[in-house]
Amino acid sequence: MKLYYAPTSPYVRKCMIVLHETDQLGDVALVDAVTTPIAPDQELLVKNPLSKVPALERPDGPTLYDSRVICAYLDARGGDKLYPQGARRWDTLVLEATADGILDAALLMIYESRLRPEEKRMSEWVDGQWDKVARACAALNTRWMSHLQGPLDMGQIAVGCALAYLDFRHDARGWRKGNDALADWFAKFESRPSMQATVPPAA
């Protein structure tokens, strides 16, 4: 299999952590793809019409894209360890969706500063994106700590990647303020070997 990736993408990092945690890293070749909404990677476009990373090329079917689809596929291939059955499954999926919502908002903030001309940037819109992040972090801190403390699942991996990305790109905004329980959890979670092995390069 081939995984089209960018080393700084938090969505790619989710997939890489699943590969580590399910012992499938040796089954995937990594293919660099440099792509943005205004400059899509042409090779990647052939595999994913949205021209987004990650995209997973398989020998036995169409290329998979969207990190949630890829993570679910890799987990199924690796023994169904990260998406629990029963009521906890829905909590796991909600946590993964919450974490991806944090990433979506955080990435849109980066696009606003890096891709939009300065005279067209809108600080109120950026602040609105951060408000989504702040609300999501507060919800994780008050509603979801018991789940985060439980057995490893995809919700935890997604939240770990989302918080790590906030540190990577938006550290000055201080997501930890008022979220002590979540900060304590993350301090432990980021020490996992899979998290340490996938730390993005400084950029």
N, C-alpha and C positions, 0 to 999 in steps of 0.2 A: 504494500500500500504506500501511497505518497500523501503526505500532509503538507499542503500549501500553507505557509505560515510567515509571521513576522515576529521576531523575538520579543518585541515590546508590547505586542497585543495581549491584553488580559483575556480575551476570548480564546486565543491560541493557548494561553497558559492553562486554562481550564482543561483543555484536551491533553496537554502535555502531562499534567498532574494525574489525570486518569490513566494515561499510558504508564506512568511510573507506578501508581498504586495497584494496577492490575497486571503488572509485569509483562507489558506488551511493547515496550519501547523498541526492542529489536525488530519488531514486525513492520516498522514504519520508516520510510525515508523522508527526510525533511527537505522541502523545496522552498527557497526564499521567494517571497512575492511582495513587491513594493507597490502598494495600491492606495489610492485615495478616491473620494467621490468625484473629484475633478480630473484625476489622472489615473484611470484604472489600468491595472496590469493586464496586458493583452493576452499573455499565456493563461492567466487565471480566468479571464473572461470565457475561454473555451470550456473550462470546467464548471464555472459558477457564473451565471448571467448577471448576478449582483456584484461580481468582482470584489467579494469580501473574503478575508481570511477569518477563521480557518476553512479549508475545504479538504475533504478526504477522498482521494481517488482510490477506488477499489477495483480489484481484478474481476469481480463477479457481479458488478452492478453499476448504476450511475454514480457519479461523484456526489458525496454527501456534503451539505453545507449548512451553516448555522451551528454554533458551538453546542447548543442543547441537543440537536439531532446527532451530532458526531459523538458527544459524550455518552448518550444513551446507547448508540451502536457499539461503541468500544466497551461499555460496561456489559452489554449483552454478550459480546464476543469473549469477554474476560471472566464470565461466570456470574453475572447478575448480582454484584455485591453492593452497588452504590445507590440503587433505587429500591428501597424496602417495599415489602408488600403490606397490605392492610392500611389502616388509617394514617400511619406514619408516612406512607408514600405521598399523600397529598400535601402534607406539611413540607416534605422534601422538595416537591415541585414548586410550591409557593415560595420557599426560601430561594430556590434557584432563580425563579422569575424576579424576585425582589433584588437579588444580587445583580442580575443582568440589567435590571432597570437602573440601578446605581451606575453601572458601567456605561449604559447608553447616555445617561445625563452627563457623566464625567467626560466622556469622549466628545460629546457635542460642545462642551465648553472648550476643549482643546481645538476642535475644528474652527470655532468662532475666532480664536486668537491667531491660529496659524494659517487658515485658508481664506478667511474673509478679509477684504481690504479694510484697513484701519478705520477709514471714514464711514464704513457701513456696519461696524461692530455695534452691538447693543448690550450695554452692561446690564440692563434690567433683565434681558433674556438670559444672560449668563447666570445672574443671581437666581432667576427662577429655576434654572437647572440645578443649581446647588441646593435650593430649597427641597427639591425632590430627594437629593442625596441625604440631606440632614434628616428629613422625615423618615426615610427608610432606615437610617442608622438608629434613630430613636426607637423605631418599632422593633428592630432586631434586639436592642438593648433591654426593652421592657417586655416584649412578648415571646421572643424566640430563644432565650438563653438555655432553657432546659433541652431543647432540641439540639442546639449547637454543642451542648456538653455530652450528647449521646454518642452512639456508635458512628463511625465515619460514614458519611453519605454524600451524595452530590450537592445537596444544599450547603453543607459545610464547605466543600471545595469551592463552590461558586462564591460564597460569602468571603472566604479567605482571599480569593483572587480579586474580588471587588475592593476590599479594604486595602489590600496591597497596592492596587492601582491608585487609590486615593493618596496613599503615601508617596507613590512614584510621581504623580502629576499634580496633585493638589495639596501637598503637605501643609502649606501655609494656612489653609482654611481650617485645619484642626478638627477632623471628624471625631476625635476622642473626647472632646470637651462635653461633659454631661453624659458620656456613655462609658462609664468605668467598667461595667461588667463585660461589655463587648470588647473593650480595649484589653482587658485581662485575658479574655478568651483568645483574642488574636495573637497576643504575645506568645502564647503556647503553641497555637496552630501554625504560626509562620516558622516555627523551629522544626516542623516535620521535614524529613529528608526530601520528600517530593517538592515541597515549597522551596527549600534551599537550592535544589537542583535546577529550578526554573526561574530564579531571580533574573529579571530582564537587565540587559546592559544599560548603563547610563546613557541617556539620549535626550 
